[in-house]
Amino acid sequence: MERRITRSTLIRALLTLSILAALLWSCVPKVNLPQSPPFAQLIAELSEEGGYFPSDNLVSNELGYQKVLNKLDELNLHGGVYIGVGPEQNFTYIAQIRPVRAFILDIRRDNLLQHLLFKALFIMAHHRAEYLSLLLSRPLPRDGRRWEQISIDELVEVMDGLPPDRLYYQANLRRVYDLIAHRFRFYLTPDDRNRIDFIYDSFYRAGLDLRYQSHLRRSWRWFPTLRQLLVETDLYGRQRSYLASEEAFRFVKRLQERNLIIPVTGDFAGPKALRAIGDHVRRWGERISAFYTSNVEFYLLQQGRFSAFVENVKSLPRDERSLIIRAYVGFGHRHPEALPGYFITTLLQRMDRFIQIYEAGEYRTYLDLGLLDYIRLRPTRIP
């Protein structure tokens, strides 16, 4: 005999199932996954008092920093958490390594402010051509070009032919400040605004000719321009900067939009910042995949603070694959990995090996740091 289910019976049955499901869910043990604090709060929690460094390091002064990318391919170094220092070269390493998040740690508060500017421009830009246009305050021509498909050489050529536009600059700067205040919720002091004005104006005035500037001496002729940095290649002649492909740019843009690239003011040998970053990474169940130190270790050795830096590195969560990426300046001693025409040599070293050699007491000079242990690049062809 066929039974007809009434609407009220169905409702009672569904209600009973909902109650049972709620009771069962209440019996399931809850796992409290660590949550990241809001962006500005995390910066404040990690940062320590800044310091002075005698340069306007608005772009990298390391022309050959892409030369290790082939070895990173070979080592299959991906994921984890990235730590770096300085300006835009970090984006190329981030696009290569594809970390889950990244920290940019620099003793100069100016670097933090510059990365807030970068972050805002990444969010404002729809593609890499627009990002470079915003950065240099040179509006793209409306000529129907498919900007997502343009090569980096073509993009540089376009930018070289465009004049800076002051009204475009001023409008973009207002949008930057609006994003910093309302989306990033980062408080800027009047002096912070003056420094961001100076940084953005430097890109506006110099364009692709912008280069590293030292306050202590005239800029050395081997400091590369932004133009040179953008069209530079890896060891096999491939252009792989974060603006060389739309895919690389979009990966960095996604991290920026999700607040996963965190600029921090701090000293590599300081008492707080680097250790605090390590503590957060450990709570998230992650490990440091790469630590780009540039040539900061040279100054720490000079200042007698290298030991404090090593102790901070030892506190970082790492594994046997974790790497240090360093810029080595030989000062008259040619490194075996040095390339003709490049003043600075980029080196890779296992973080565990770095600590072992230090604990053995073998790091006595800066030359020891560069020569005692490094991963050979062994290129099959140098362009």
Secondary structure as the mmCIF struct_conf table of DSSP 4:
data_model
#
loop_
_struct_conf.conf_type_id
_struct_conf.id
_struct_conf.beg_label_comp_id
_struct_conf.beg_label_asym_id
_struct_conf.beg_label_seq_id
_struct_conf.end_label_comp_id
_struct_conf.end_label_asym_id
_struct_conf.end_label_seq_id
HELX_LH_PP_P HELX_LH_PP_P1 GLU A 2 THR A 6
HELX_RH_AL_P HELX_RH_AL_P1 ARG A 7 CYS A 27
BEND BEND1 VAL A 28 VAL A 28
HELX_LH_PP_P HELX_LH_PP_P2 PRO A 29 VAL A 31
HELX_LH_PP_P HELX_LH_PP_P3 SER A 36 PRO A 38
HELX_RH_AL_P HELX_RH_AL_P2 PHE A 39 LEU A 46
BEND BEND2 PRO A 54 PRO A 54
STRN STRN1 SER A 55 ASP A 56
BEND BEND3 LEU A 58 VAL A 59
BEND BEND4 ASN A 61 ASN A 61
TURN_TY1_P TURN_TY1_P1 LEU A 63 GLY A 64
HELX_RH_3T_P HELX_RH_3T_P1 TYR A 65 VAL A 68
HELX_RH_AL_P HELX_RH_AL_P3 LEU A 69 LEU A 75
TURN_TY1_P TURN_TY1_P2 ASN A 76 ASN A 76
BEND BEND5 GLY A 79 GLY A 80
STRN STRN2 VAL A 81 GLY A 84
BEND BEND6 GLY A 86 PRO A 87
TURN_TY1_P TURN_TY1_P3 GLU A 88 GLU A 88
HELX_RH_AL_P HELX_RH_AL_P4 GLN A 89 ILE A 97
BEND BEND7 VAL A 100 VAL A 100
STRN STRN3 ARG A 101 ASP A 106
BEND BEND8 ILE A 107 ILE A 107
HELX_RH_AL_P HELX_RH_AL_P5 ARG A 109 MET A 124
BEND BEND9 HIS A 126 HIS A 127
HELX_RH_AL_P HELX_RH_AL_P6 ARG A 128 LEU A 136
TURN_TY1_P TURN_TY1_P4 SER A 137 SER A 137
HELX_LH_PP_P HELX_LH_PP_P4 PRO A 139 PRO A 141
BEND BEND10 ASP A 143 ASP A 143
HELX_RH_3T_P HELX_RH_3T_P2 TRP A 147 GLN A 149
HELX_RH_AL_P HELX_RH_AL_P7 ILE A 152 ASP A 160
TURN_TY1_P TURN_TY1_P5 GLY A 161 GLY A 161
HELX_RH_AL_P HELX_RH_AL_P8 ARG A 166 ASP A 178
HELX_RH_PI_P HELX_RH_PI_P1 LEU A 179 ARG A 183
BEND BEND11 PHE A 184 PHE A 184
HELX_RH_AL_P HELX_RH_AL_P9 PRO A 190 ALA A 206
HELX_RH_3T_P HELX_RH_3T_P3 GLY A 207 ASP A 209
STRN STRN4 ARG A 211 ARG A 211
STRN STRN5 GLN A 213 SER A 214
BEND BEND12 HIS A 215 ARG A 217
HELX_LH_PP_P HELX_LH_PP_P5 ARG A 218 TRP A 220
TURN_TY1_P TURN_TY1_P6 ARG A 221 TRP A 222
BEND BEND13 PHE A 223 PHE A 223
HELX_LH_PP_P HELX_LH_PP_P6 PRO A 224 PRO A 224
STRN STRN6 THR A 225 THR A 225
HELX_RH_AL_P HELX_RH_AL_P10 LEU A 226 VAL A 231
TURN_TY1_P TURN_TY1_P7 LEU A 235 TYR A 236
BEND BEND14 GLY A 237 GLY A 237
BEND BEND15 SER A 241 SER A 241
TURN_TY1_P TURN_TY1_P8 TYR A 242 LEU A 243
BEND BEND16 ALA A 244 ALA A 244
HELX_RH_AL_P HELX_RH_AL_P11 GLU A 246 GLU A 257
TURN_TY1_P TURN_TY1_P9 ARG A 258 ASN A 259
STRN STRN7 ILE A 261 THR A 265
TURN_TY1_P TURN_TY1_P10 PHE A 268 ALA A 269
BEND BEND17 GLY A 270 LYS A 272
HELX_RH_AL_P HELX_RH_AL_P12 ALA A 273 ARG A 283
TURN_TY1_P TURN_TY1_P11 TRP A 284 GLY A 285
STRN STRN8 ILE A 288 SER A 294
TURN_TY1_P TURN_TY1_P12 ASN A 295 ASN A 295
HELX_RH_AL_P HELX_RH_AL_P13 VAL A 296 GLN A 302
TURN_TY1_P TURN_TY1_P13 GLN A 303 GLY A 304
HELX_RH_AL_P HELX_RH_AL_P14 PHE A 306 LYS A 314
TURN_TY1_P TURN_TY1_P14 SER A 315 SER A 315
BEND BEND18 LEU A 316 LEU A 316
TURN_TY1_P TURN_TY1_P15 GLU A 320 ARG A 321
STRN STRN9 LEU A 323 TYR A 328
TURN_TY1_P TURN_TY1_P16 PHE A 331 GLY A 332
TURN_TY1_P TURN_TY1_P17 PRO A 336 GLU A 337
TURN_TY1_P TURN_TY1_P18 PRO A 340 GLY A 341
BEND BEND19 PHE A 343 ILE A 344
STRN STRN10 THR A 345 ARG A 350
HELX_RH_AL_P HELX_RH_AL_P15 MET A 351 GLU A 359
TURN_TY1_P TURN_TY1_P19 ALA A 360 GLY A 361
BEND BEND20 THR A 365 THR A 365
HELX_RH_AL_P HELX_RH_AL_P16 TYR A 366 LEU A 371
BEND BEND21 LEU A 372 ASP A 373
BEND BEND22 THR A 380 THR A 380
#
